[in-house]
Amino acid sequence: MHIQDLAAQYDVVIVGGGMVGTTFALNLAQQIDDCNYSILVVEAVDSKNLDQQPSFDSRSTALSFGSRQIFEDMNLWSTIKQVVEPIIEIQISDRGHFGGTTLSNVEQGVEALGYVIENRELGNVLREAMQASAGVNLLVPASITQMKPRQSGMELTVAGSERSTKLSAKLVVLADGGRSSIRETLGIGQSKTDYGQHAIITNVAFERPHSGVAFERFTESGPLAILPLSDFQQSNRGALVWTVSESSREELLRCDEETFRSVLTQRFGERLGRISQIGKRVAYPLSLILAKEQVRPGLVLLGNVAHTLHPVAGQGLNLSLRDSAALVRHLVRAKQQQIAPGEMKILQAYQESQIQDQLESALFTDQTVKLFSNNHLHLLALRKLGLLSLELLPSLRGRFARSAMGLKT
């Protein structure tokens, strides 16, 4: 629920009301289910200033089957399900080279391998749930201008629309994105691998319907993904995430639609027929960024501020949602044991429970990008062998699919 007046102390303060921060806050409030446990979300952007209408240029996210289970546990999936497009098949190919494989929901025995949702739609569901939640206090627009560690948590200075207020928090969950100024102020460093690539993101419409098929095509510049989207204004839409070199970025952003369509068709082919429409194109630099610290007394980093991955295979948000659910479990256990949520033994236990998942996800995306963005002969042979093995060995394909679905293999 929205608030205007702040209390002097909160058990948990979440900085950032994006998809990760909001999901964490709602999940924690639901699991704790205790009016004496106070949760505050501080968000800088007022949702009233965001365009709420669906548009052709909406950015999208691929939710894994594991993320669906998280939202089911939160009783949100029945609402989210109404605005997602299921992925029933994933076709993986290597442009210009022999080898490829197909993952299917039938082979894996699931309703869908994943689900594609426009970020605006997911944001609407989460914001409505936040407004209806009696266990979550939302202050917006507001920002944290100062954060100081104290013996039992953190002291925060919160700047709202009218005034600044000091308050204390037993635990601060920093979920304000990969460019967090608070992380920098706290002196938490990062390790960064710059791929020298950009992701061009847009929505495209095709001549033929996608029929729930997602395409992951590896090209000489990097992965090219087409994710199935729900129809809009009778368009057979797909979400494009196209990894390109720095030298190609500006040309592909500035060229006219016909030129872009021609180059994209060369890379992707005509699996869905002619490309009939292209939305607004935007580009983002791609890096692997890992925070050198994820927990301190009274502080935990969550989401992109903790780890930012290459978008190949759509691992980033799904990993953050798994982190979020794990942190909730540890904080619920702390509550049951009457341990303060900011105690290091709780936060260290959380980090130890997630570190393998985080490292495996980071390694998987990093190695995939390097393997499929390089045409050296030994790497060509290696990826041909890998794709052929996936195609010929159902057990290996099953393990790969379960990993992609965010499930334990």
N, C-alpha and C positions, 0 to 999 in steps of 0.2 A: 504494500500500500504506500501511496505517496505521503510524505511528511514534510513539514516546514520547520518544526522545532526539533532540535537535537537533544538527546540525553547526554549526561556527562560521561557515561561509560557504556560500552557495548562488548559483548562477548566476542563477536566476529564482525569485522568491517571488511567488506569486499570493495576494492578500488577497481571500478570498471564494470559497466552493466551490459557488456556485449554478450555474445552467445555463451561463452564459457563462464563468465562471472555470474550471469543470470541463472544458468542451469545449475551451477553449484549452489547458489543462494536458495533457490527453490527446493532443491534436493535436500539440503541440510535442514531447512525449516520443516520439511515434511517428515524427515527421519527423526529429528529431535522431538517435534510435536510437544513443545513445552513453552508456554507463554513467558516463563521466566528466563528463557534463553534468547538473548537479544541479537538480532542480525541487522546490519545496516549495509546498504549498497550505495556507493557514491558514484554517480555517472555524470559526465561532463555534457553530453549531448541530450537535449530535450527531445523526446520522441515526437512532440508536436511540430517540430521543425523538419521532420523527415517526410519525404514524399511517400504516402501510404498506398498510393495506387499502383497496381501491377503494370509493368512496362516491358517492352521487348528487350530492354537492355539490363534487366535485373541480373545481378551476379548470383551464382548458384553454388551449392555445396553438396557433395556426395556423402550421405550418412551411411555408415557401415551397418551390417546386421547387428553387431554388438552395440552400436549406438541406439538402434531401435530398442534393444532390450533395456537400456538405461532409461529411455523415455517411457517405456512401458511400466517400469518400476515406479516412475514418477506420476503415473496416470495421465500422461500427456500425449501418448502415442495415438489414441483414438482421434484426437484433434489434428495432430500433425499428419496423420495418414491421409487426411482429406486433401492435402495440398502437396503430396509427394508424387514422384513418378518412379515406380519400381524398376530396378535393373534386374532383368531376368537372365541376361546373358552378357558376357564380356568377351569381345573378340580382340585378341592380341596379335599384332603382326609387326614385321620389320620391313620397312619400305626398301624395295630394291634387292631384297635378299630372301632366300628360301627359309621357311620355318615360321610357325605360328601355332597358336592354340586357342581353344575356346573354353571358357568356364560357363557353366550353366546352373541355374537354380535346381533343375530336375536332378542332375548328377549329385549335387550337394544336399539334396533333400530339404530345401528351405523354400519359403514363399518367394523370396527375392534375395539376390546377392547383396543388394544395397538399395539406397533410395536417394533420388536427386530432389533437392528442394531449393527454391529461390530464397536467398538470405532474407529478403524482406518478409516472406511468408513465415519463416521460422521465427524471425524477430517479432512479428505480430503475435504469434502464439505465446512466446515467452513473456512479452510485455503484458499481455492480458492476464496471464497466470500470475505475474508479479503484482499487478494491481489488485487482483483478487485475494492474494495471500495475506493473511493476518500476521504471519510469522516473519515477514520480510519488510523492513522499512527502506523505502527508496527515496533518496534525496537527489533531485535533478532539476535544473542543471547545477552542478557543484563540482569542485575539484579539491584535491589535497595539495596544499601549498607547502606543508612542512611535515616531516615525520621523524620523530626522535625515539630511540629505544629507551625503555624504562625497565625497572627491575622485574616487573610482571606484565610485559606487553609493550605497547607503543603509545606514544602521545602524538596526536594528529591535530593539525590545524586545517579546518575545512572551510573553504571559501564558497559561500552560496551566492545567490543572486542579490542578496541585500547586505549580508554581513559575514564576517569570519568568526568561527567558533573553535575552541579547543575542546578536545575530548580524548578519552583513553580507550584503548582496545586491547583485550587480552590476546587477540590474534588478528593480524592484518593479512588478507589474501590479496596479493597484487595480481590483478588480471587486466591490466590496462594496455596490453598489446606489446608488440615487439619493439616499438620505439619509446618505451616507457622512460620518461624523464625521472621518475622516482627511483627506478633501478639505478640510473646513473648517479643520482644524488646520494644514494646509499653506498655507492662504490662497489656494486656487484658487477664484476667483469663478464665478458662473453668470449667464447671461442667462435670464430667465424670462418667458414669456407665459402668463398665467393665463386660461384659456378661460371661467371662471365656470361650469364644467360638472362633473358627476360621471358616472362610469361605474358603472352598476348591473350586477353580474355574478352570474349564477346559472345553473343547469342547468334546463331545462324538458323535459317529455315531451309528445309530440303524439299525436293519434289515428292519424295516418298516418306511415309511414316517410319519411325525408328523401331517400332514394335518392341520397345523395352530393351534394346540392345545398346550397350556402351562399347565404344571403340577406343583402344589404347594402341596407337600406332607409333612406332619408333622411327624417327627420321634422322638424317645426318646432323641436324641441328639440335635434336633432342626429342622428347616425347610429345606427341600430339594426341589429345584426348577429346572425344565427342561424347558428352553425357546426355542421355535422353531427358527431355523436358516435356511437361504437359503442354498440350496445344494451346495456342493463344491467337485469337482472331483467325482461326482456321489455318494456322501455320504449323507445319511439322517441325517443331523446334528442337535444337540441340545446343548444349552449352559447350563452347570451344575453349580449351586451355591448350595453347600452342607455345611450346618452348622454342625460342629462337635465339640466335647469337646477338650480341650487342650491336654488331654492325648492321644486322637486318632489322633491328627494332624500329628505327625511325622511318625507314622506307616503307615498312608494312603498316605503320600507323598513319602515315601521310598519303599513301597512294589512294587512288580512287577505288570505288567499290568493285568495279569490273576487274581491275588489276589484282586486287586482293582475292577476289573470287577465283581468278585463274591460277594464282600461286597456291592457294589452299586446295584447289581441286587436284593440282599436280601432286601435292603431298598426301592428300587423303584419298583421292580416287572418287569414283562415283557410286559408292556402295548404297547411298540413299538417293541416287539420282542427282539432278542439277541443284546447285545451291541457289535458292530463289531470293533470299534476303539476308542481309548482314547488319547486325546492330552496331552500336557505338563501340569502338575499339579502345581498350586501355591496356597498359603494360606495367608490369611490376618486376623489379630486379629479384633474382633468385639466389638465395644463400642458404646454407645450413648454419643456424645460429643456436648455440647452447649456452645457457647461463652457467657460470662457474660455481654459483651457489644457488640452490633452490630453496633452502630453508635456513633460517636463523631463529633465535628465540623470539617468539611473537610474530614471525613473518614466514610466509610461504609464497612462492611464485607459481602461477598457474596460467596455462595457455601459452600464447606466443612469446610472452615475456620470459618463459622458462625454456622453451624450445620452438624454433621456427624451422620447418622442414620444407624441402622441395615438394611441389604439389603432385609429383608423379604418384599414381595409385591412391591419391586422396587420403593420405595418412594423418595429416596435421590435426585437424579439428577432432577427428575420431580418437586420436591419442589423448588429446586434451580432455575430452569427455570421460575417457577411462581414468585419467588422473583425477578428475573432479569427483567421480564416483568413489574412487579409492580414498581420497581425502575425507569425504563425508563418512565413510565407514570408520575411519580411525578417529574422527572427532566424536562420533556417536559412542564409540567405545570409551573414549576419554570422559565423556559426560556420564556414562554409566558407572565409571570408576571414580567419579568426582575429581578428575584431574583437569586442570586449566587447559584450554585448547591451545595455548601458545607454548606449552612445555616442550622442550626439545626432544624428550624421549618419544613423544607422540609424533612430532614432525619428522624425526629421523626414521621412525618405524614406517611412516607413510612413504618417505623417499626410498627406503630400502625395498618396499613392496613394489615400487614402480620403476626402479632404475633399469631393470632388465628389459622391460617393455619399451621404455624410452630409447635405450641404446640400440635395441634390435630394430625399432622403427626407423631411427636415424640412419643406422647402417644400411638397412634395406633400401631406403630412398637414395642415399648417397651412392651406393654401389650400382644401383640400377641406372641412375643418371650417367655415371661414368662409363658403364658398360655399353649403354645404348646411345651415347652421344659421341662415339669414337669409332672410326673406321680402320683402325690398325688391324692387320691381318689376324693376329692372335686373339684380339677381342671379338672380331667377327666370327671366328671359329667357336669361341666360347659361348657367345650368345646364340648361335645356331644350335649348338649342342643343348643349351639350356631350354630353348623353345621346343626343340624336338623331344627332349626328355619329358617336358610338361605334357606334350601331345600324346606320347606313347605310354606314359606311366600314370595311370589313374590315381594311385596312392600319393605320388608326388604332387599331382595336380590338386588333389584334395587338400593336402597340407598347405599348398600355396593359396588356395581359395579361402581356407579358414583363416589364414593370416590376413588376407586382404579384407575379410569380413570382420576383423577385429575380434576373433575368437581364439581361444587357446588351442594350439595344435596338439 
